Amino acid sequence: MLLACLSGFWARTSSMVCLVLFAGLFGPSLTATQPPATKIDADELRHDEQKLVTEFRGNVRLNRGGLSLQGDALELEQLPNSGMKGRVTGQPARFQQKPADSNESVEGQGKTIQYNSQTEIVVIDGEAVLRRLLNGQVVDTVAGDRLVYDQVTQTYRVESTPGQPRTRMTLMPRPAQTPTPPPPSLSRPPTSTPSKP
């Protein structure tokens, strides 16, 4: 179901921000029985019910569970089985994924970001950068022309076009693991016997 401020034509708002809620947008990333609502704020929108495509323009912000997308424009297409795919453009376009039960997060940026809820793959094109954070601190950074991030397996692949800057990865030093002391022994320590004079 799509609730929108206006549909079928461009709606220009000066001080008002449109809010759109999609049921089932971006797949079963939290629960299969009741997916969270997806909230999209933008300055204007256009919805085509025949093509099941919605376009958002101006300071676009999408939030759904732990996923966040931001950019200048967003085009969303509804897919069969309540799936969706979206393409965000911006200077830069940004995304962030932060699971509720984790202290790790992933954030990325580029000229365009594509997301498919059925595959849960994020594709970042044009000066693509991906950062992995732990407790808010950057742990890894990778950059290239095109970056493909799989949210399910938490793996990524980076490509660079010939003639463009090479792919680059920066790994930050990780704190040393503190060794765990061995558990206390359950046996009694040896007792000394007094010596006879």
C-alpha positions in Angstrom: 0.0 0.0 0.0 1.3 3.4 -0.8 0.4 6.5 1.1 1.6 9.7 -0.5 1.0 13.4 -0.2 0.1 13.5 -3.9 0.3 11.0 -6.7 0.4 11.1 -10.5 2.1 14.5 -10.8 4.9 16.5 -9.3 4.0 18.1 -6.0 6.2 21.0 -4.9 6.3 21.7 -1.2 8.1 24.7 0.2 8.1 24.0 3.9 6.3 20.6 4.0 8.1 17.3 3.5 6.2 14.4 2.0 6.2 11.1 3.9 5.7 7.9 2.1 5.2 4.5 3.8 5.7 1.3 1.8 4.6 -2.0 3.3 7.1 -4.7 2.5 9.7 -2.4 0.9 13.2 -3.7 0.8 12.5 -7.3 1.6 12.6 -9.5 4.7 15.7 -8.1 6.4 14.1 -7.9 9.9 11.1 -10.3 10.0 9.4 -12.2 7.3 6.0 -11.9 9.0 5.8 -8.2 9.4 8.4 -6.1 7.7 9.0 -2.6 9.2 7.5 0.5 7.6 9.7 2.4 5.1 9.7 6.1 5.5 10.8 8.4 2.7 11.1 12.1 3.0 11.6 14.3 0.0 10.8 17.8 -1.3 8.6 16.4 -4.2 7.4 13.1 -5.6 5.7 11.6 -8.6 4.0 8.2 -8.6 3.0 6.1 -11.6 0.5 3.4 -10.5 0.5 1.7 -13.9 4.3 1.2 -13.9 4.5 0.9 -10.1 7.4 3.4 -10.1 7.8 6.3 -7.7 10.3 9.2 -8.2 11.4 11.4 -5.3 13.4 14.6 -5.7 15.1 17.0 -3.3 16.9 16.1 -0.1 15.6 12.4 -0.2 15.9 10.3 2.9 14.8 6.7 3.1 14.8 4.8 6.4 13.7 1.2 6.9 14.8 -0.7 10.0 18.6 -0.5 10.0 18.9 0.7 6.4 19.2 4.3 5.5 19.6 5.9 2.0 20.2 9.6 1.2 20.6 11.6 -2.0 19.2 14.2 -4.3 16.9 11.8 -6.2 15.4 8.3 -5.7 13.6 6.1 -8.1 11.7 3.1 -6.6 10.2 0.3 -8.6 7.9 -2.3 -7.0 8.8 -5.9 -7.9 6.7 -9.1 -7.6 6.4 -10.7 -4.2 6.5 -7.3 -2.4 10.0 -6.6 -3.5 11.5 -3.3 -4.4 14.5 -1.9 -6.1 15.8 1.6 -5.8 18.4 3.9 -7.4 19.6 6.9 -5.5 21.7 9.7 -7.1 23.5 12.5 -5.3 26.6 14.5 -4.8 27.2 12.1 -3.1 24.5 9.6 -2.6 24.9 7.8 0.7 23.8 4.6 2.4 24.2 3.1 5.9 23.3 -0.3 7.4 23.3 -0.7 11.1 21.7 -3.8 12.6 19.8 -3.1 15.8 21.6 -5.9 17.8 25.2 -5.1 16.6 27.9 -2.5 17.4 29.1 -2.7 13.8 27.8 -0.7 10.9 28.6 -0.2 7.2 28.3 3.1 5.4 29.0 4.0 1.8 28.8 6.8 -0.7 29.1 7.4 -4.5 27.4 9.2 -7.4 24.7 6.5 -7.6 23.6 3.7 -5.2 21.3 0.9 -6.3 19.5 -1.5 -3.9 17.5 -4.6 -4.6 15.4 -6.0 -1.7 15.2 -9.5 -3.2 19.0 -10.0 -3.5 19.9 -7.5 -0.7 22.8 -6.3 -2.7 23.9 -2.6 -2.8 25.8 -1.4 -5.8 27.7 1.9 -5.5 29.0 3.6 -8.7 31.2 6.6 -9.3 33.9 7.4 -6.8 32.6 4.6 -4.6 33.7 4.4 -0.9 32.7 1.8 1.7 33.5 2.0 5.4 33.1 -0.5 8.1 32.7 0.9 11.6 33.0 -0.7 15.0 31.6 1.3 17.9 31.5 4.3 15.7 35.2 4.1 14.8 36.3 3.3 11.2 37.8 -0.2 11.0 38.2 -0.7 7.2 37.8 1.6 4.2 37.7 0.6 0.5 37.4 2.7 -2.6 37.0 2.3 -6.4 34.8 3.1 -9.4 32.2 0.4 -8.6 31.6 -1.4 -5.4 29.2 -4.3 -4.9 28.2 -5.0 -1.2 26.2 -8.1 -0.2 24.2 -7.4 2.9 23.5 -11.1 3.6 27.1 -12.4 3.4 28.6 -9.0 4.4 31.1 -9.3 1.6 32.1 -6.8 -1.1 33.8 -6.6 -4.4 35.5 -3.4 -5.8 36.2 -2.7 -9.5 38.1 0.1 -11.2 37.9 1.3 -14.8 41.2 1.2 -16.8 42.8 4.7 -16.7 41.0 5.6 -13.4 42.7 5.5 -9.9 43.3 2.0 -8.7 41.2 0.3 -6.1 42.4 1.1 -2.6 41.8 -0.5 0.8 42.8 0.9 4.2 42.8 -1.5 7.2 43.0 0.3 10.5 45.1 -1.3 13.3 42.9 -3.4 15.6 43.3 -3.4 19.3 45.2 -6.4 20.7 43.1 -9.1 22.2 43.5 -9.3 25.9 44.2 -12.9 26.8 41.6 -14.6 29.0 43.1 -15.8 32.3 42.7 -19.5 32.9 39.9 -20.5 35.2 40.9 -21.0 38.8 42.0 -24.5 39.7 39.5 -26.5 41.7 42.1 -28.6 43.4 43.6 -27.4 46.7 47.1 -25.9 46.7 49.7 -28.1 48.3 50.1 -27.6 52.0 53.5 -27.5 53.5 54.3 -29.6 56.5 56.2 -28.0 59.4 59.7 -29.3 59.7 60.8 -31.0 63.0 63.5 -29.4 65.1 
